[in-house]
Amino acid sequence: MADGERKVSVSEIFSEFGGTLTRHAHLSLLAGLGIVAVTSIVDVLLGDSGGQFGGTIASFLIQYHLMEQMLAADGLLSPSVTGRRYLSVVGASILTTLGMMLGFALLIVPGLLLLARWSLTWPYIIGQGMRATEAMGASWRHTRASMVSIALFYVICLVLLVVPLAGVGVAQGLASALSGPSITAGVGGTILGNAVAALMAVGGTALTLALYRLLGHSDNRLAEVFG
């Protein structure tokens, strides 16, 4: 089958996503708790601006290693990959983010479609050792037929996230109203917010792997690697 010809439905994505979370429940839980703990500590120590920057770096590193461990556990980490490609992932993340921001600025739909088309970039870099632009191109090709299904899945996830995000806002508002701007209320709100961010980060990593298993991973490619 040629690149991008395989088409998957939203239900197939849900099924693979659930299976990925189930297989990697322990890793996902550890990564989520790690993100909450590290980002909360950094927020408290460095304040809003410094904490946000430090927390972003910490979250990125945890997500990177979570993806790496998930790929390895599923047998999708190429033995030819040596070392880690932090800069390639950072570069690809910057390029895809800029593209999606432009898409969202023009209209919402182009941004969602770009998000779908570049959704396999991380696994191609981490699992196959591709360069940033090479991985973006591979993701673009392999998601062509399924971009609408992927975009719809993202929309459903975003709608579902409205509930916990609204809950965080309500909880922070209640804490502030009941106890005033105390340190305890501030820390509690920070931890709650970071928990939602960790949920999104870990869930996004699992979804990326699920999509890679459905669309980006080729048995023929692995057969060539293992010879």
C-alpha positions in Angstrom: 0.0 0.0 0.0 1.4 3.4 -1.0 2.1 6.1 1.6 -1.0 7.8 2.8 -3.5 5.4 1.1 -4.6 3.7 4.3 -7.7 5.3 5.8 -8.8 4.9 9.4 -12.0 5.8 11.0 -12.6 7.8 14.2 -13.7 4.5 15.9 -10.5 2.8 14.9 -8.5 5.7 16.4 -10.5 5.4 19.6 -9.8 1.7 19.8 -6.1 2.0 19.2 -5.8 4.9 21.6 -7.6 2.9 24.3 -5.3 0.0 23.7 -2.2 2.1 23.8 -3.2 3.6 27.2 -4.0 0.2 28.5 -0.7 -1.3 27.4 1.3 1.6 28.8 -0.8 2.4 31.8 2.1 2.2 34.2 4.4 4.3 32.1 1.7 6.9 31.5 0.9 7.1 35.2 4.5 7.6 36.2 5.0 10.2 33.5 1.8 12.1 34.5 2.8 12.1 38.1 6.3 13.2 37.2 5.0 16.1 35.1 2.7 17.2 38.0 5.4 17.0 40.6 8.2 18.7 38.7 6.1 21.5 37.1 4.4 22.2 40.4 7.8 22.4 42.3 9.2 24.6 39.6 6.2 26.9 39.6 6.4 27.4 43.4 10.1 28.0 43.3 10.4 30.2 40.3 7.0 31.9 40.1 4.8 32.4 37.1 7.2 33.4 34.3 10.2 31.3 35.4 8.0 28.4 36.4 6.2 28.3 33.1 9.5 28.2 31.2 11.1 25.6 33.5 7.9 23.5 33.6 7.7 23.5 29.8 11.3 22.1 29.5 10.6 19.5 32.2 7.3 18.4 30.6 9.0 18.2 27.2 11.8 15.9 28.5 9.3 13.7 30.3 7.1 13.4 27.1 10.2 12.7 25.0 11.3 9.8 27.2 7.7 8.5 27.6 7.4 8.3 23.8 10.8 6.6 23.6 9.9 4.0 26.2 6.5 3.4 24.6 8.1 2.8 21.2 10.7 0.5 22.7 8.0 -1.5 24.6 6.0 -1.9 21.4 9.1 -3.0 19.4 9.0 0.2 17.3 12.3 1.7 18.3 14.7 1.1 15.4 18.0 -0.5 16.5 19.8 1.9 14.1 18.8 4.9 16.2 21.6 5.9 18.5 21.6 8.8 20.9 18.7 11.1 21.5 17.3 13.8 19.1 16.1 16.5 21.4 17.0 19.3 19.0 15.3 17.7 16.1 12.1 17.3 18.1 12.3 20.9 19.3 12.9 22.1 15.8 10.0 20.1 14.4 7.8 21.2 17.3 8.6 24.9 16.5 7.9 24.4 12.8 4.7 22.5 13.2 3.5 25.0 15.9 4.1 28.0 13.7 2.3 26.3 10.8 -0.7 25.4 13.0 -0.9 28.8 14.5 -1.1 30.3 11.0 -3.8 27.8 10.1 -5.8 28.6 13.2 -5.4 32.3 12.6 -6.8 32.0 9.1 -9.6 29.6 10.0 -9.9 26.8 12.6 -10.3 24.0 10.1 -6.9 24.5 8.4 -5.2 24.5 11.8 -6.8 21.2 12.7 -5.9 19.6 9.4 -2.3 20.7 9.8 -2.3 19.2 13.3 -3.6 16.0 11.8 -1.0 15.9 9.0 2.0 16.4 11.3 0.7 14.2 14.1 3.3 11.4 13.5 6.4 13.7 13.5 7.7 12.7 17.0 7.7 9.0 16.5 9.5 9.3 13.2 12.2 11.3 14.9 12.5 9.3 18.1 11.7 5.9 16.7 13.4 6.1 13.3 16.0 8.8 13.7 14.7 11.1 11.0 15.5 14.8 10.8 12.8 17.3 11.7 11.8 18.2 8.1 12.1 14.6 7.0 9.8 13.4 9.8 7.3 16.2 9.0 7.3 15.1 5.4 6.8 11.4 6.3 3.9 12.3 8.6 2.4 14.4 5.9 2.4 11.6 3.4 1.1 8.9 5.8 -1.8 10.8 7.1 -3.2 12.1 3.8 -6.2 9.7 3.6 -7.0 9.9 7.3 -6.6 13.6 8.1 -10.3 14.2 8.4 -10.7 11.3 10.9 -7.7 12.5 12.9 -9.0 16.1 13.0 -12.4 14.9 14.1 -10.8 12.9 16.9 -8.9 16.0 18.1 -12.1 18.0 18.1 -13.8 15.3 20.3 -10.8 15.4 22.7 -10.9 19.2 22.9 -14.6 19.1 23.7 -14.0 16.5 26.4 -11.2 18.6 27.8 -13.6 21.6 28.3 -15.1 19.8 31.4 -11.8 19.4 33.4 -10.6 22.8 32.3 -13.8 24.4 33.5 -13.5 22.4 36.7 -10.1 23.8 37.3 -11.3 27.3 36.9 -14.3 26.8 39.2 -12.1 25.1 41.8 -9.5 27.9 41.7 -12.3 30.5 42.0 -13.9 28.8 45.0 -10.6 28.3 46.7 -9.8 32.0 46.3 -13.3 33.0 47.4 -13.3 30.8 50.5 -9.8 31.3 51.8 -8.6 34.4 50.1 -5.3 34.7 48.2 -3.5 32.3 50.6 -0.4 30.3 49.7 -2.2 27.0 50.2 -5.0 28.0 47.8 -2.4 29.2 45.3 -0.4 25.9 45.5 -3.6 23.9 45.2 -4.7 25.7 42.1 -1.2 25.3 40.6 -1.2 21.5 41.2 -4.7 21.2 39.8 -3.8 23.1 36.7 -0.6 21.1 36.2 -2.6 17.9 36.6 -4.8 18.9 33.7 -1.7 19.9 31.7 -0.1 16.5 32.5 -3.3 14.7 31.4 -3.1 16.5 28.1 0.6 15.8 27.6 0.4 12.1 28.4 -2.8 11.6 26.5 -1.3 13.4 23.5 1.8 11.2 23.6 -0.4 8.1 23.7 -2.5 9.3 20.9 0.6 10.1 18.8 1.8 6.5 19.3 -1.6 5.1 18.5 -1.7 7.0 15.2 1.8 5.9 14.4 0.9 2.3 14.9 -2.2 2.7 12.7 -0.6 4.8 9.9 3.1 5.5 10.2 4.5 2.1 11.1 5.3 -0.3 8.3 6.0 -3.9 8.8 8.1 -3.9 5.6 10.2 -1.1 7.0 10.9 -3.0 10.1 11.6 -6.1 8.1 14.3 -4.1 6.2 15.8 -2.9 9.5 16.0 -6.4 11.1 17.0 -7.9 7.7 
